[in-house]
Amino acid sequence: MPRFQIFPTDRPALPAEIIVPDAADVLIMVHRLGCREADVSSEGEYRFSVRLDDNGLWYVFQRENAGEAKVLPLAG
């Protein structure tokens, strides 16, 4: 199963790491973290970003130049 790292971007919070069968489960974890926007990586590489809009819709997008950023693993 894929392992995803979630990095909240809208407020100070510690990153979270989850192992889930489907990338859609990342949305549930972002909501549980209490944030409305986060960057998501897998296998040490940026994959996508998510944002929960005021109307309750999730937006999945990619930030420009995000692929150039180095993502460090949370735990060895």
C-alpha positions as CSV (number, residue, x, y, z in Angstrom):
1,M,0.0,0.0,0.0
2,P,1.2,3.5,-0.7
3,R,2.6,5.7,2.0
4,F,1.7,9.4,1.9
5,Q,3.2,12.3,3.9
6,I,0.9,15.2,4.5
7,F,2.4,18.7,5.1
8,P,-0.2,21.3,6.2
9,T,0.3,24.6,4.5
10,D,-2.4,26.8,6.0
11,R,-1.4,26.7,9.6
12,P,1.5,25.5,11.8
13,A,1.1,21.8,12.3
14,L,3.3,18.7,12.3
15,P,3.3,16.6,9.1
16,A,1.5,13.3,9.2
17,E,2.2,10.1,7.5
18,I,-0.4,7.5,6.5
19,I,-0.4,4.2,4.7
20,V,-3.7,3.8,2.8
21,P,-4.9,1.7,-0.2
22,D,-6.2,4.8,-2.0
23,A,-4.9,8.3,-2.4
24,A,-8.5,9.6,-1.8
25,D,-8.0,8.7,1.9
26,V,-5.6,11.5,2.1
27,L,-8.5,13.9,2.1
28,I,-9.9,12.3,5.2
29,M,-6.6,12.7,7.0
30,V,-6.2,16.3,6.0
31,H,-9.6,17.0,7.4
32,R,-8.8,15.2,10.6
33,L,-5.6,17.2,11.0
34,G,-7.8,20.3,11.2
35,C,-6.3,22.0,8.2
36,R,-7.8,23.2,5.0
37,E,-4.8,23.0,2.7
38,A,-1.8,20.6,2.5
39,D,0.9,19.3,0.2
40,V,1.2,15.6,-0.2
41,S,4.2,13.5,-1.1
42,S,4.9,9.9,-1.6
43,E,8.2,8.1,-1.9
44,G,10.0,11.3,-1.1
45,E,8.5,13.2,-4.0
46,Y,5.8,15.9,-4.2
47,R,2.6,14.4,-5.7
48,F,-0.2,16.9,-5.3
49,S,-1.8,19.5,-3.1
50,V,-5.3,19.7,-1.7
51,R,-7.5,22.5,-0.5
52,L,-11.0,22.3,1.2
53,D,-13.1,25.3,0.0
54,D,-15.7,27.1,2.1
55,N,-18.4,25.4,0.1
56,G,-17.2,21.9,1.1
57,L,-15.5,20.9,-2.2
58,W,-12.0,19.6,-2.3
59,Y,-9.6,21.0,-4.9
60,V,-6.7,18.8,-5.9
61,F,-4.0,20.7,-7.8
62,Q,-0.2,20.9,-8.3
63,R,1.8,23.9,-7.2
64,E,4.2,25.4,-9.7
65,N,7.8,24.6,-8.8
66,A,6.7,22.2,-6.1
67,G,8.6,19.4,-7.8
68,E,11.8,21.3,-7.3
69,A,11.4,21.2,-3.5
70,K,13.2,18.4,-1.6
71,V,10.9,16.4,0.6
72,L,12.6,14.8,3.6
73,P,11.3,11.6,5.0
74,L,9.5,11.9,8.4
75,A,11.2,8.8,9.8
76,G,14.0,6.6,8.6
